[in-house]
Amino acid sequence: MEREYRGMNMWMKAAYAACMVAAMGGIVRIYGLEDVVFFNKGVISLGAFVLGYVMTEKSWHACREDRRRFLISYLLSLGLVFTEILGAAMRLEVTRGGVNLSIWGGLFMAGAAMLLAVMVSPLFYEITGYSMKRGKDYGNRRQLNLVFFRAWGILAVGYLPCILAFYPGLYCYDMVWQWSQFDAWQFTTHHPLIHTLFSGGLIELGNILGGSYTKGLFLHSLVQTMFLTGAMAYGIRFLAKIGTQSAGLILTGLFFLFFPFFSVMGISTTKDTVFAGFFLITFVGVCDMAAERKFYGGWRLVLFVVSAVSMCLFRNNAVYGLAVMACFFGFGWLIQKARRKQGGLFLKAAGLTFLCIAVSQGMFFALEKGLDAEKGSRAEMMSLPMQQMARSYVYHQEEFTPKDKEELLRFFDESWLLRYKYYVSDPVKAGMNMEQFEMSDFLRLWVRLGRQFPGEYVKSPLYNMMGLWYMGGDSSCYVEYSMSEPFDEAHRVETRSKLPWLKAYYSWFTDENLQTFLPGLSVFFYTSFYSWCVLLAAGILLAKRKYLYLILPLFLGCYGFTLVFGPCVIIRYFLGIMLCIPILGIMTFQTFPQEGEDTHGGSESDGIQSPADSCGSGSEG
């Protein structure tokens, strides 16, 4: 009977592997590469058959061993495989054309992904079953503070060469407008007011103390770098508190120290660096509450709220991320009530989230009124619909009715519409005529064009947010390495590199060099890798039934979701999430003394275990 079963299994695996090969061949044809890639004529297809045969057996074994874990692994694999197939098709459409991105082509790619996901699911199956044991117990606050200051010192000293390489820093991104606002003391809410005061104030203070704006920018670089490395050290301190093994602490420290974009962003005049530091501190607080199975109280609650509020003040869309998170908590509370269970956990979490939102909005209003700041342009909120309408015009201009074209050109300058770029909305946004803007008319036109060109309306956001979902390489690794032009001659600051060779090293990390010279390794430099890390962590936590810890990827995912409606996805927008990934990974894989207590969502009253069950002392900060 055993031989008969194995024989049937062999033919099933062979048939499935053959279907996989056929799916790959179909993808090559959809890509329009059949005359370039000789998939069906070479040994590649035979190798694909053998690989499919082997991996099908592994997947079948995993399914019989643990169906729940296998299902989660398969769904993760399906998502990754489908997005890679679709992303490659979209990139080929941009670079060479001839790709079948029709509805039927999309359905075939989805079906092929369902077959090919079996090749990847055994890998995810192994990952979802991995666990890390606890290491040294640091025990008391004094030892933890020693870890903090040692880590902070090493990171700060390690970032000093980057400051010298780009001395006095990088005056770039939006600082041209923000510094001019500070200098004239005339503000707008287009950029966070608190960052305009922070950066402009530091540069002016450095000018007063040092006698030049070069010294002012150098002071800004030092203060910002010290804050960023301090936030990193705070994260390492938390990992020590929960008993992370020395290897985990060292690898996290090395990632913070040597990942080139972190040190460059530390000296860049952008709100995203300070935001990322507060984002990391806030995330650590969320992790700490999850690990201790209780909410903060007293001074720790005050510090957490200060950190979360500061995060929101330094980046406007952080508020929207918290709002989305609060909606999830509210939905969870409703589910608990429908099941006739107490929903204290969700209610308390929602209350704390709303408190942070309310305080941040109150402080924002106070800053706006206190500085008599003008409202920022509403065009900033229209990136997604603007891109959809611009793409439709660029690719189907001749299909527009005279009325729709006339109305579209009332809102946009045609020369800017034709500068449409699939990965960033800034060119189109720059040509928007806000004097003629009326929301009701704009939305009606947007709906009419969407009905006429639904395909372009789907493609546009997918292209614009490739940095969230496609790991095949895109422009999301973009970082500025040069100075912007000054807003006037009196405020000119120039780079005077003390280490030119090191500046050349940092400046090497561009999209072209990464894709050309770092095959495989380049994936770690793109934002999409880190968004997939968040999704993978959520899947692993589900597989391990660590439901309480799902709040961690939820926190990161809600902020990442807000980027869908932004102008693009690049490193500086994603910096906060990237900093949190090592801590998320350790929280996901590490075992705790009360492993499994959260299997049923904690106690029936509030979903949180008692303080006595926590893995860290409630008195530790």
HELIX and SHEET records of a PDB file:
HELIX    1   1 GLU A    2  ILE A   30  1                                  29    
HELIX    2   2 VAL A   43  GLU A   65  1                                  23    
HELIX    3   3 ARG A   67  THR A   95  1                                  29    
HELIX    4   4 ILE A  103  THR A  128  1                                  26    
HELIX    5   5 ARG A  141  ALA A  165  1                                  25    
HELIX    6   6 MET A  175  ALA A  184  1                                  10    
HELIX    7   7 LEU A  193  GLY A  210  1                                  18    
HELIX    8   8 TYR A  213  LYS A  241  1                                  29    
HELIX    9   9 SER A  246  PHE A  258  1                                  13    
HELIX   10  10 PRO A  260  GLY A  266  1                                   7    
HELIX   11  11 LYS A  271  GLU A  292  1                                  22    
HELIX   12  12 GLY A  298  PHE A  314  1                                  17    
HELIX   13  13 ASN A  317  ALA A  338  1                                  22    
HELIX   14  14 GLY A  344  GLY A  370  1                                  27    
HELIX   15  15 ARG A  378  MET A  382  5                                   5    
HELIX   16  16 SER A  383  HIS A  396  1                                  14    
HELIX   17  17 GLN A  397  GLU A  399  5                                   3    
HELIX   18  18 PRO A  402  PHE A  411  1                                  10    
HELIX   19  19 GLU A  414  LEU A  417  1                                   4    
HELIX   20  20 ASP A  426  ALA A  430  1                                   5    
HELIX   21  21 MET A  434  GLN A  436  5                                   3    
HELIX   22  22 MET A  439  GLN A  452  1                                  14    
HELIX   23  23 PRO A  454  ASN A  464  1                                  11    
HELIX   24  24 MET A  466  TRP A  469  1                                   4    
HELIX   25  25 SER A  475  CYS A  477  5                                   3    
HELIX   26  26 GLU A  489  HIS A  491  5                                   3    
HELIX   27  27 PRO A  500  SER A  507  1                                   8    
HELIX   28  28 ASP A  511  PHE A  517  1                                   7    
HELIX   29  29 LEU A  521  PHE A  525  5                                   5    
HELIX   30  30 THR A  527  ALA A  543  1                                  17    
HELIX   31  31 TYR A  547  LEU A  550  5                                   4    
HELIX   32  32 ILE A  551  THR A  562  1                                  12    
HELIX   33  33 LEU A  563  PHE A  565  5                                   3    
HELIX   34  34 ILE A  571  PHE A  589  1                                  19    
HELIX   35  35 GLU A  597  HIS A  600  5                                   4    
HELIX   36  36 PRO A  611  ASP A  613  5                                   3    
END                                                                             
